[in-house]
Amino acid sequence: MDKFVEKILNQKLMEGKLSLTEFNCIVNYIEKLIDKEIAKKPVLNKNWADKDQKDIYDENGYIDPDVCVCPRCKEPAIYGFKYGAKFDYCTDCGQRKDWSDEE
């Protein structure tokens, strides 16, 4: 977490303007927001894991969005099938995606 934000929160806690519970909730929330901004590769949809598909890559080594889900919420809300577009963020939970084809 940013040192400036941490300093402000600690000051409010010491002044009695925040309870320890509120402080911990705010810190936890900020850490989750920061984590969602760190791009993560999609993961294999469990529905495909039982079939021949072993990972998220196609036979040419590229990420196959048809078999992927969001690594955070496990929803397929990361690819616009109607538009044929890969979303930079999950439309369900907001997790940032890493679509680079490097393993």
DRENSESE-182503 format. One record per atom (N, C-alpha, C, O): residue number from 1; z negated, x negated, y negated; atom name; residue in one letter. Coordinates in pm, 1 decimal, always signed. Last residue first. Example, Ala and Ser with C-alpha at 12.3 -4.5 7.8 and 13.67 -1.06 7.14 Angstrom:
SITE   i        w        u        v at aa
SITE   2   -708.0  -1285.0   +225.0  N  S
SITE   2   -714.0  -1367.0   +106.0 CA  S
SITE   2   -787.0  -1290.0     -3.0  C  S
SITE   2   -803.9  -1340.9   -113.8  O  S
SITE   1   -780.0  -1319.0   +569.0  N  A
SITE   1   -780.0  -1230.0   +450.0 CA  A
SITE   1   -780.0  -1320.0   +330.0  C  A
SITE   1   -846.5  -1423.6   +331.9  O  A
END
This chain:
SITE   i        w        u        v at aa
SITE 103  +2206.8   -409.0  +1799.7  N  E
SITE 103  +2091.1   -376.4  +1883.1 CA  E
SITE 103  +1973.2   -459.0  +1844.1  C  E
SITE 103  +1866.1   -445.6  +1903.4  O  E
SITE 102  +2398.9   -280.9  +1534.9  N  E
SITE 102  +2338.6   -399.4  +1596.7 CA  E
SITE 102  +2217.3   -357.4  +1678.3  C  E
SITE 102  +2134.5   -279.2  +1631.5  O  E
SITE 101  +2502.7    -74.5  +1392.2  N  D
SITE 101  +2531.0    -79.0  +1535.7 CA  D
SITE 101  +2476.9   -202.4  +1604.8  C  D
SITE 101  +2506.6   -225.7  +1722.0  O  D
SITE 100  +2300.9   +106.3  +1166.1  N  S
SITE 100  +2374.3    -16.9  +1197.8 CA  S
SITE 100  +2390.2    -25.2  +1349.7  C  S
SITE 100  +2300.6    +13.1  +1424.9  O  S
SITE  99  +2161.8   +324.1  +1083.7  N  W
SITE  99  +2279.4   +349.6  +1166.5 CA  W
SITE  99  +2356.3   +221.9  +1200.6  C  W
SITE  99  +2465.2   +228.7  +1257.7  O  W
SITE  98  +1853.0   +409.1  +1034.7  N  D
SITE  98  +1927.5   +283.7  +1040.8 CA  D
SITE  98  +2043.0   +305.5  +1137.6  C  D
SITE  98  +2023.8   +305.3  +1259.2  O  D
SITE  97  +1710.9   +663.1   +824.8  N  K
SITE  97  +1779.9   +618.8   +945.8 CA  K
SITE  97  +1849.1   +485.8   +927.8  C  K
SITE  97  +1897.8   +453.6   +819.4  O  K
SITE  96  +1397.0   +790.0   +716.8  N  R
SITE  96  +1518.4   +716.8   +685.6 CA  R
SITE  96  +1578.2   +660.2   +814.1  C  R
SITE  96  +1505.2   +614.6   +902.2  O  R
SITE  95  +1267.0  +1112.9   +765.2  N  Q
SITE  95  +1266.8   +973.7   +809.7 CA  Q
SITE  95  +1400.8   +908.4   +776.3  C  Q
SITE  95  +1506.2   +965.3   +804.4  O  Q
SITE  94  +1254.3  +1384.8   +706.1  N  G
SITE  94  +1277.2  +1291.0   +596.9 CA  G
SITE  94  +1275.9  +1144.1   +635.7  C  G
SITE  94  +1283.1  +1057.9   +548.1  O  G
SITE  93  +1241.5  +1590.9   +890.5  N  C
SITE  93  +1115.8  +1526.2   +850.1 CA  C
SITE  93  +1131.5  +1423.1   +738.3  C  C
SITE  93  +1031.8  +1378.5   +681.5  O  C
SITE  92  +1505.3  +1713.9   +883.6  N  D
SITE  92  +1386.1  +1787.0   +926.2 CA  D
SITE  92  +1257.6  +1723.2   +871.8  C  D
SITE  92  +1174.0  +1792.4   +813.7  O  D
SITE  91  +1706.2  +1549.2   +820.5  N  T
SITE  91  +1694.5  +1670.0   +738.3 CA  T
SITE  91  +1572.0  +1752.1   +775.4  C  T
SITE  91  +1538.4  +1848.7   +706.9  O  T
SITE  90  +1660.8  +1206.1   +800.0  N  C
SITE  90  +1647.4  +1323.9   +885.5 CA  C
SITE  90  +1629.1  +1445.3   +796.0  C  C
SITE  90  +1545.5  +1444.2   +705.7  O  C
SITE  89  +1898.5  +1026.4   +603.7  N  Y
SITE  89  +1761.2  +1072.0   +626.0 CA  Y
SITE  89  +1764.4  +1192.4   +719.8  C  Y
SITE  89  +1859.4  +1270.7   +718.6  O  Y
SITE  88  +2165.1   +981.8   +613.8  N  D
SITE  88  +2079.4   +866.8   +587.2 CA  D
SITE  88  +1932.8   +898.9   +613.2  C  D
SITE  88  +1852.8   +809.7   +641.3  O  D
SITE  87  +2362.6  +1135.3   +867.3  N  F
SITE  87  +2271.6  +1148.8   +754.0 CA  F
SITE  87  +2188.3  +1022.6   +738.1  C  F
SITE  87  +2145.8   +962.9   +837.0  O  F
SITE  86  +2695.8  +1112.2   +946.1  N  K
SITE  86  +2563.6  +1061.7   +981.0 CA  K
SITE  86  +2476.9  +1070.8   +855.6  C  K
SITE  86  +2514.1  +1019.6   +750.0  O  K
SITE  85  +2923.2  +1380.6   +988.5  N  A
SITE  85  +2860.3  +1280.3   +902.5 CA  A
SITE  85  +2723.6  +1240.4   +954.9  C  A
SITE  85  +2646.1  +1323.8  +1001.7  O  A
SITE  84  +3074.2  +1602.4  +1065.2  N  G
SITE  84  +3102.5  +1472.3  +1124.6 CA  G
SITE  84  +3042.1  +1358.1  +1045.4  C  G
SITE  84  +3101.5  +1250.7  +1035.4  O  G
SITE  83  +3012.1  +1855.9   +987.0  N  Y
SITE  83  +3082.1  +1772.1   +890.2 CA  Y
SITE  83  +3120.8  +1635.7   +946.2  C  Y
SITE  83  +3193.2  +1560.9   +880.6  O  Y
SITE  82  +2887.3  +1961.9  +1207.1  N  K
SITE  82  +2985.3  +2044.5  +1137.0 CA  K
SITE  82  +3071.8  +1959.8  +1044.0  C  K
SITE  82  +3190.0  +1988.4  +1024.7  O  K
SITE  81  +2703.3  +1766.8  +1267.9  N  F
SITE  81  +2814.2  +1790.7  +1359.8 CA  F
SITE  81  +2925.6  +1870.2  +1292.8  C  F
SITE  81  +3043.7  +1847.8  +1319.2  O  F
SITE  80  +2537.7  +1551.1  +1102.3  N  G
SITE  80  +2601.0  +1678.3  +1066.7 CA  G
SITE  80  +2722.5  +1703.0  +1154.0  C  G
SITE  80  +2833.5  +1664.0  +1117.9  O  G
SITE  79  +2243.5  +1416.5  +1224.3  N  Y
SITE  79  +2389.1  +1408.3  +1226.7 CA  Y
SITE  79  +2446.3  +1544.9  +1195.7  C  Y
SITE  79  +2407.1  +1644.1  +1257.1  O  Y
SITE  78  +1981.7  +1460.1  +1242.8  N  I
SITE  78  +2020.4  +1333.2  +1181.2 CA  I
SITE  78  +2171.5  +1318.0  +1171.9  C  I
SITE  78  +2221.7  +1219.1  +1118.4  O  I
SITE  77  +1828.6  +1647.2  +1387.6  N  A
SITE  77  +1867.3  +1675.3  +1249.0 CA  A
SITE  77  +1908.2  +1548.6  +1173.3  C  A
SITE  77  +1874.6  +1531.3  +1056.2  O  A
SITE  76  +1727.3  +1670.2  +1643.5  N  P
SITE  76  +1864.4  +1619.9  +1627.0 CA  P
SITE  76  +1917.1  +1637.9  +1484.3  C  P
SITE  76  +2038.3  +1643.1  +1463.6  O  P
SITE  75  +1388.1  +1547.8  +1648.0  N  E
SITE  75  +1484.0  +1655.1  +1624.0 CA  E
SITE  75  +1623.5  +1595.5  +1606.7  C  E
SITE  75  +1636.9  +1482.4  +1560.1  O  E
SITE  74  +1179.0  +1368.1  +1661.7  N  K
SITE  74  +1255.9  +1394.8  +1784.4 CA  K
SITE  74  +1352.7  +1512.7  +1770.1  C  K
SITE  74  +1394.4  +1570.8  +1870.3  O  K
SITE  73  +1043.1  +1269.7  +1446.0  N  C
SITE  73  +1016.7  +1409.5  +1483.7 CA  C
SITE  73  +1090.3  +1453.9  +1610.0  C  C
SITE  73  +1067.3  +1564.1  +1659.9  O  C
SITE  72  +1108.6   +984.3  +1459.1  N  R
SITE  72   +979.6  +1036.3  +1413.3 CA  R
SITE  72   +951.7  +1176.2  +1469.9  C  R
SITE  72   +848.9  +1198.2  +1534.0  O  R
SITE  71  +1365.9   +930.1  +1542.2  N  P
SITE  71  +1255.9   +862.3  +1610.4 CA  P
SITE  71  +1118.1   +915.9  +1572.0  C  P
SITE  71  +1021.2   +895.0  +1644.9  O  P
SITE  70  +1592.2  +1197.4  +1595.0  N  C
SITE  70  +1510.1  +1124.7  +1499.5 CA  C
SITE  70  +1394.2  +1056.5  +1573.8  C  C
SITE  70  +1331.0  +1118.7  +1659.2  O  C
SITE  69  +1835.7  +1144.0  +1854.2  N  V
SITE  69  +1740.3  +1226.9  +1780.7 CA  V
SITE  69  +1661.5  +1136.3  +1687.0  C  V
SITE  69  +1664.5  +1013.9  +1699.4  O  V
SITE  68  +2164.5  +1121.8  +2004.5  N  C
SITE  68  +2050.3  +1070.2  +1928.5 CA  C
SITE  68  +1961.4  +1179.1  +1870.4  C  C
SITE  68  +2005.9  +1290.2  +1841.6  O  C
SITE  67  +2405.3  +1180.9  +2112.5  N  V
SITE  67  +2293.1  +1168.1  +2206.0 CA  V
SITE  67  +2164.1  +1124.9  +2137.1  C  V
SITE  67  +2065.2  +1094.6  +2203.9  O  V
SITE  66  +2588.9  +1185.4  +1905.6  N  D
SITE  66  +2575.7  +1305.1  +1989.5 CA  D
SITE  66  +2454.2  +1299.8  +2081.1  C  D
SITE  66  +2404.8  +1404.4  +2123.3  O  D
SITE  65  +2608.7   +934.0  +1789.3  N  P
SITE  65  +2517.5  +1031.8  +1728.7 CA  P
SITE  65  +2497.5  +1158.1  +1812.7  C  P
SITE  65  +2399.6  +1230.2  +1793.1  O  P
SITE  64  +2609.9   +636.8  +1933.1  N  D
SITE  64  +2671.0   +767.6  +1959.7 CA  D
SITE  64  +2577.5   +875.7  +1905.4  C  D
SITE  64  +2476.7   +906.4  +1969.0  O  D
SITE  63  +2666.3   +321.9  +1797.6  N  I
SITE  63  +2569.7   +430.6  +1814.2 CA  I
SITE  63  +2645.0   +562.3  +1829.7  C  I
SITE  63  +2732.6   +594.9  +1749.6  O  I
SITE  62  +2886.7   +115.0  +1992.1  N  Y
SITE  62  +2849.3   +181.8  +1868.1 CA  Y
SITE  62  +2747.8   +292.3  +1896.8  C  Y
SITE  62  +2744.4   +348.6  +2006.3  O  Y
SITE  61  +2987.1     +5.7  +2222.9  N  G
SITE  61  +2873.7    -60.4  +2159.9 CA  G
SITE  61  +2830.7     +0.1  +2027.1  C  G
SITE  61  +2747.4    -57.3  +1956.9  O  G
SITE  60  +3174.1   +144.7  +2360.9  N  N
SITE  60  +3223.9    +40.8  +2270.6 CA  N
SITE  60  +3111.0    -31.5  +2196.4  C  N
SITE  60  +3137.4   -120.5  +2115.6  O  N
SITE  59  +3036.7   +341.4  +2496.6  N  E
SITE  59  +3098.3   +234.6  +2576.1 CA  E
SITE  59  +3154.3   +120.1  +2490.7  C  E
SITE  59  +3179.1    +11.0  +2542.0  O  E
SITE  58  +2752.8   +394.1  +2273.9  N  D
SITE  58  +2866.9   +436.9  +2353.5 CA  D
SITE  58  +2927.9   +317.3  +2426.6  C  D
SITE  58  +2876.3   +205.8  +2418.7  O  D
SITE  57  +2393.9   +392.3  +2266.4  N  Y
SITE  57  +2522.2   +328.6  +2238.5 CA  Y
SITE  57  +2632.3   +381.6  +2329.5  C  Y
SITE  57  +2609.0   +410.3  +2446.9  O  Y
SITE  56  +2140.6   +473.2  +2328.0  N  I
SITE  56  +2209.7   +545.7  +2220.8 CA  I
SITE  56  +2349.2   +491.7  +2191.0  C  I
SITE  56  +2415.9   +540.3  +2099.6  O  I
SITE  55  +2114.6   +472.4  +2692.2  N  D
SITE  55  +2071.1   +435.6  +2557.9 CA  D
SITE  55  +2157.3   +507.7  +2454.3  C  D
SITE  55  +2237.9   +593.8  +2489.7  O  D
SITE  54  +2202.8   +594.7  +2924.0  N  K
SITE  54  +2082.2   +511.9  +2932.1 CA  K
SITE  54  +2028.5   +470.7  +2795.9  C  K
SITE  54  +1910.6   +437.6  +2783.4  O  K
SITE  53  +2355.3   +871.0  +3067.6  N  Q
SITE  53  +2331.2   +800.4  +2940.0 CA  Q
SITE  53  +2199.0   +725.4  +2946.9  C  Q
SITE  53  +2094.6   +785.4  +2972.6  O  Q
SITE  52  +2364.4  +1025.0  +3292.2  N  D
SITE  52  +2415.8   +888.1  +3301.3 CA  D
SITE  52  +2387.1   +805.5  +3176.5  C  D
SITE  52  +2394.2   +682.7  +3180.5  O  D
SITE  51  +2057.4  +1206.6  +3248.5  N  K
SITE  51  +2196.1  +1197.8  +3294.1 CA  K
SITE  51  +2237.7  +1051.4  +3301.0  C  K
SITE  51  +2152.5   +963.5  +3314.3  O  K
SITE  50  +1813.2  +1195.5  +3136.4  N  D
SITE  50  +1818.5  +1228.1  +3278.5 CA  D
SITE  50  +1958.8  +1212.4  +3335.9  C  D
SITE  50  +1976.5  +1205.8  +3457.6  O  D
SITE  49  +1859.2  +1155.2  +2867.9  N  A
SITE  49  +1800.0  +1045.8  +2943.8 CA  A
SITE  49  +1807.4  +1070.2  +3095.0  C  A
SITE  49  +1807.9   +974.8  +3172.8  O  A
SITE  48  +1935.6  +1381.7  +2735.9  N  W
SITE  48  +2041.2  +1293.7  +2786.0 CA  W
SITE  48  +1985.6  +1184.9  +2876.6  C  W
SITE  48  +2060.7  +1127.6  +2955.6  O  W
SITE  47  +1696.5  +1494.4  +2660.8  N  N
SITE  47  +1788.4  +1576.1  +2740.5 CA  N
SITE  47  +1899.3  +1491.2  +2802.7  C  N
SITE  47  +1950.9  +1524.4  +2909.4  O  N
SITE  46  +1585.6  +1305.3  +2488.9  N  K
SITE  46  +1531.7  +1315.0  +2625.7 CA  K
SITE  46  +1622.7  +1397.6  +2716.5  C  K
SITE  46  +1626.2  +1373.8  +2837.2  O  K
SITE  45  +1800.0  +1112.8  +2293.1  N  N
SITE  45  +1750.0  +1247.4  +2318.2 CA  N
SITE  45  +1706.2  +1255.9  +2464.6  C  N
SITE  45  +1781.6  +1217.8  +2554.2  O  N
SITE  44  +1721.3   +790.3  +2188.3  N  L
SITE  44  +1794.1   +873.0  +2284.5 CA  L
SITE  44  +1724.3  +1007.0  +2303.9  C  L
SITE  44  +1603.7  +1012.5  +2328.1  O  L
SITE  43  +1676.3   +747.1  +1831.7  N  V
SITE  43  +1639.8   +724.3  +1971.9 CA  V
SITE  43  +1717.4   +821.0  +2059.9  C  V
SITE  43  +1772.1   +920.5  +2012.2  O  V
SITE  42  +1791.6   +567.1  +1539.7  N  P
SITE  42  +1772.1   +689.3  +1618.0 CA  P
SITE  42  +1733.6   +652.7  +1761.7  C  P
SITE  42  +1756.4   +540.3  +1806.4  O  P
SITE  41  +1605.9   +309.4  +1373.7  N  K
SITE  41  +1720.4   +351.7  +1455.0 CA  K
SITE  41  +1688.8   +484.4  +1523.4  C  K
SITE  41  +1574.3   +510.9  +1560.2  O  K
SITE  40  +1470.0   +342.1  +1047.4  N  K
SITE  40  +1450.1   +327.0  +1191.4 CA  K
SITE  40  +1573.9   +376.4  +1264.5  C  K
SITE  40  +1638.3   +472.6  +1222.7  O  K
SITE  39  +1373.4   +220.8   +731.9  N  A
SITE  39  +1481.9   +271.1   +816.9 CA  A
SITE  39  +1454.7   +239.6   +963.7  C  A
SITE  39  +1421.2   +126.8   +999.8  O  A
SITE  38  +1099.6   +327.6   +568.6  N  I
SITE  38  +1146.8   +213.4   +646.4 CA  I
SITE  38  +1249.4   +265.8   +746.2  C  I
SITE  38  +1216.5   +345.4   +834.2  O  I
SITE  37  +1012.2   +565.2   +470.0  N  E
SITE  37  +1117.5   +497.1   +395.0 CA  E
SITE  37  +1169.6   +372.6   +465.7  C  E
SITE  37  +1272.9   +318.0   +426.9  O  E
SITE  36   +801.6   +634.8   +630.2  N  K
SITE  36   +924.2   +714.0   +640.5 CA  K
SITE  36  +1040.6   +649.1   +567.4  C  K
SITE  36  +1156.3   +675.5   +600.1  O  K
SITE  35   +605.4   +457.0   +539.7  N  D
SITE  35   +661.5   +438.9   +673.7 CA  D
SITE  35   +792.3   +515.8   +689.5  C  D
SITE  35   +884.5   +467.5   +755.3  O  D
SITE  34   +541.9   +572.4   +292.6  N  I
SITE  34   +602.5   +439.1   +296.6 CA  I
SITE  34   +670.6   +417.1   +431.2  C  I
SITE  34   +781.7   +364.2   +436.4  O  I
SITE  33   +426.0   +810.9   +383.1  N  L
SITE  33   +544.5   +813.7   +296.9 CA  L
SITE  33   +618.2   +680.5   +299.6  C  L
SITE  33   +740.9   +676.1   +307.8  O  L
SITE  32   +207.1   +708.4   +523.8  N  K
SITE  32   +310.4   +785.3   +595.0 CA  K
SITE  32   +438.9   +791.9   +513.1  C  K
SITE  32   +548.3   +779.7   +568.0  O  K
SITE  31    +62.3   +594.0   +313.5  N  E
SITE  31   +112.6   +508.2   +421.4 CA  E
SITE  31   +221.4   +578.4   +502.0  C  E
SITE  31   +317.8   +514.5   +544.2  O  E
SITE  30     -3.4   +825.4   +170.4  N  I
SITE  30    +82.7   +723.7   +109.0 CA  I
SITE  30   +142.7   +633.4   +216.1  C  I
SITE  30   +261.0   +600.0   +210.0  O  I
SITE  29   -175.3   +949.8   +356.9  N  Y
SITE  29    -53.1  +1016.7   +312.2 CA  Y
SITE  29    +45.2   +915.5   +253.7  C  Y
SITE  29   +164.3   +919.9   +284.6  O  Y
SITE  28   -385.1   +762.7   +371.0  N  N
SITE  28   -309.5   +797.2   +491.5 CA  N
SITE  28   -175.6   +860.2   +454.7  C  N
SITE  28    -73.3   +827.5   +514.9  O  N
SITE  27   -477.5   +777.0   +105.7  N  V
SITE  27   -426.7   +650.6   +159.5 CA  V
SITE  27   -339.3   +676.6   +282.0  C  V
SITE  27   -231.5   +618.8   +294.9  O  V
SITE  26   -562.3  +1046.5   +101.2  N  I
SITE  26   -458.4   +999.3     +9.5 CA  I
SITE  26   -395.2   +871.2    +61.7  C  I
SITE  26   -272.8   +857.9    +61.9  O  I
SITE  25   -764.3  +1042.6   +297.0  N  C
SITE  25   -649.1  +1132.4   +310.7 CA  C
SITE  25   -532.7  +1085.4   +223.6  C  C
SITE  25   -417.9  +1084.8   +267.9  O  C
SITE  24   -947.2   +859.6   +185.4  N  N
SITE  24   -881.9   +828.8   +312.3 CA  N
SITE  24   -758.6   +915.2   +335.9  C  N
SITE  24   -658.6   +866.8   +389.0  O  N
SITE  23  -1022.3  +1007.9    -45.6  N  F
SITE  23   -964.6   +874.7    -56.8 CA  F
SITE  23   -885.4   +840.1    +69.4  C  F
SITE  23   -770.6   +796.7    +61.2  O  F
SITE  22  -1140.8  +1232.1    +71.9  N  E
SITE  22  -1020.9  +1247.7    -10.4 CA  E
SITE  22   -946.2  +1114.6    -23.6  C  E
SITE  22   -823.6  +1109.5    -14.1  O  E
SITE  21  -1357.5  +1100.0   +197.3  N  T
SITE  21  -1261.4  +1176.4   +277.0 CA  T
SITE  21  -1130.9  +1194.6   +200.7  C  T
SITE  21  -1022.8  +1175.4   +256.4  O  T
SITE  20  -1495.5  +1000.5    -19.8  N  L
SITE  20  -1439.3   +906.1    +76.2 CA  L
SITE  20  -1334.4   +974.2   +163.3  C  L
SITE  20  -1233.7   +913.0   +198.9  O  L
SITE  19  -1395.9  +1179.9   -315.3  N  S
SITE  19  -1486.4  +1158.1   -202.1 CA  S
SITE  19  -1419.3  +1057.1   -109.0  C  S
SITE  19  -1299.2  +1032.3   -119.9  O  S
SITE  18  -1349.4  +1089.3   -650.8  N  L
SITE  18  -1289.3  +1111.8   -519.7 CA  L
SITE  18  -1398.3  +1094.5   -415.3  C  L
SITE  18  -1482.5  +1005.4   -425.9  O  L
SITE  17  -1508.7  +1038.2   -858.2  N  K
SITE  17  -1406.2  +1139.9   -880.1 CA  K
SITE  17  -1327.5  +1170.5   -752.6  C  K
SITE  17  -1249.3  +1265.4   -747.7  O  K
SITE  16  -1688.0   +832.2   -852.4  N  G
SITE  16  -1730.6   +959.2   -794.7 CA  G
SITE  16  -1630.7  +1071.6   -814.8  C  G
SITE  16  -1663.0  +1188.0   -791.4  O  G
SITE  15  -1610.7   +587.1   -924.3  N  E
SITE  15  -1654.5   +674.6  -1033.1 CA  E
SITE  15  -1703.9   +809.5   -981.1  C  E
SITE  15  -1755.5   +891.0  -1057.5  O  E
SITE  14  -1517.8   +490.4   -681.0  N  M
SITE  14  -1642.1   +434.5   -735.4 CA  M
SITE  14  -1698.0   +520.7   -848.7  C  M
SITE  14  -1819.6   +526.8   -867.3  O  M
SITE  13  -1277.3   +637.5   -663.9  N  L
SITE  13  -1380.2   +651.5   -560.7 CA  L
SITE  13  -1515.3   +604.1   -614.2  C  L
SITE  13  -1616.5   +671.3   -594.4  O  L
SITE  12  -1138.6   +538.4   -881.5  N  K
SITE  12  -1174.5   +681.4   -879.3 CA  K
SITE  12  -1284.2   +707.5   -776.9  C  K
SITE  12  -1373.2   +789.4   -799.8  O  K
SITE  11  -1109.5   +272.8   -791.4  N  Q
SITE  11  -1181.8   +301.5   -915.3 CA  Q
SITE  11  -1227.9   +447.4   -918.0  C  Q
SITE  11  -1342.5   +476.2   -952.7  O  Q
SITE  10   -951.5   +308.4   -564.2  N  N
SITE  10  -1086.1   +251.7   -550.0 CA  N
SITE  10  -1171.2   +281.2   -673.3  C  N
SITE  10  -1290.1   +310.9   -661.7  O  N
SITE   9   -719.1   +405.0   -688.8  N  L
SITE   9   -792.7   +489.2   -594.1 CA  L
SITE   9   -935.4   +439.2   -574.6  C  L
SITE   9  -1029.2   +518.7   -569.1  O  L
SITE   8   -647.1   +179.5   -841.6  N  I
SITE   8   -677.0   +307.9   -907.2 CA  I
SITE   8   -759.8   +396.6   -814.8  C  I
SITE   8   -858.7   +456.2   -857.3  O  I
SITE   7   -602.5     -8.4   -635.4  N  K
SITE   7   -703.7    -34.1   -738.2 CA  K
SITE   7   -745.3    +96.0   -807.5  C  K
SITE   7   -864.1   +119.8   -829.6  O  K
SITE   6   -389.1   +108.2   -498.6  N  E
SITE   6   -516.0    +87.7   -429.4 CA  E
SITE   6   -630.0    +66.0   -530.1  C  E
SITE   6   -740.6   +116.6   -511.1  O  E
SITE   5   -194.0    +90.9   -694.7  N  V
SITE   5   -238.0   +223.4   -648.0 CA  V
SITE   5   -373.3   +211.4   -580.1  C  V
SITE   5   -461.7   +294.3   -601.3  O  V
SITE   4   -174.4   -190.5   -708.1  N  F
SITE   4   -206.4   -111.8   -827.0 CA  F
SITE   4   -260.9    +25.8   -788.3  C  F
SITE   4   -361.6    +71.1   -842.6  O  F
SITE   3    -93.7   -265.9   -450.6  N  K
SITE   3   -226.1   -308.0   -499.4 CA  K
SITE   3   -269.5   -227.4   -621.8  C  K
SITE   3   -388.2   -198.8   -638.0  O  K
SITE   2    +60.9    -40.9   -227.5  N  D
SITE   2    +69.1   -113.0   -353.4 CA  D
SITE   2    -71.0   -142.2   -407.6  C  D
SITE   2   -156.7    -53.8   -410.2  O  D
SITE   1     +0.0    -84.7   +117.4  N  M
SITE   1     +0.0     +0.0     +0.0 CA  M
SITE   1     +0.0    -89.2   -123.6  C  M
SITE   1    -54.9   -199.3   -122.4  O  M
END
